[in-house]
Amino acid sequence: MKKKQKKSFNKIFILIILFIAIIGFYKSGNIDIKVYAEAANNTVNEETNMKDYIILVNKDNPLPDDYKVELEEYDNHLVSKDIISDLDDMYKNAKKDGVNLNINTSYRDKKEQQEILDRRIKLYVQEGLNKKDTEEKALTEVQLPGCSEHETGLAIDFSNPNKPEDNEPMWNWLRENSYKFGFILRYPKDKIDITNVTNEEWHFRYVGKEVAKEMKEKNICLEEYLN
């Protein structure tokens, strides 16, 4: 009788140990799976954001019809919400160096883009250029609707129409430092033959810190980077 009781007790004890071990393994597995899933999800999100940041937008690469951007207001201007934090850091660091950044233009939709292009064409018509030359010249300075980086919310024109004397120091600072915050000078004067856009000292584009750093070190424009 005692032997049977001992065997029964041993079986129960072993079952309890196994049960505890299984629960512990299951919980551990759940945690590992969750951590892995979150890490994988973050990697996917980072890769997706990276692709969004380095999207090439020009006359040969118009924005997809379904392109959407979430906008937030910064310094009374609308920009992609994804760049707010780095943009704010850039403003604060410029301020420490005695430079006041000023946004003149940021996000604009297709309608506004068309209005700007129409005004530029009208200006050149008044100057006496023929239709062909007028359109060609205008399109080196203003993109067609759907082909402007400003429609991504990632591009910003920094200038101060009210205090033009502040522009040169601001642009110099941005050329030297903007890459630290994920921004690049989008249309440098030594890359006109590649970008097909005239030099715009004021036009900066967010591409993310890693890409901006690499482009700065290699002295390349976005077209060259993507190639």
Helices and strands as residue ranges (DSSP letters): H 2-53, E 71-74, E 77-80, G 81-83, H 84-96, E 103-105, H 110-126, H 131-138, G 149-152, E 155-158, G 164-166, H 167-177, G 178-181, E 183-185, G 189-191, H 192-195, E 203-206, H 209-218, H 222-226
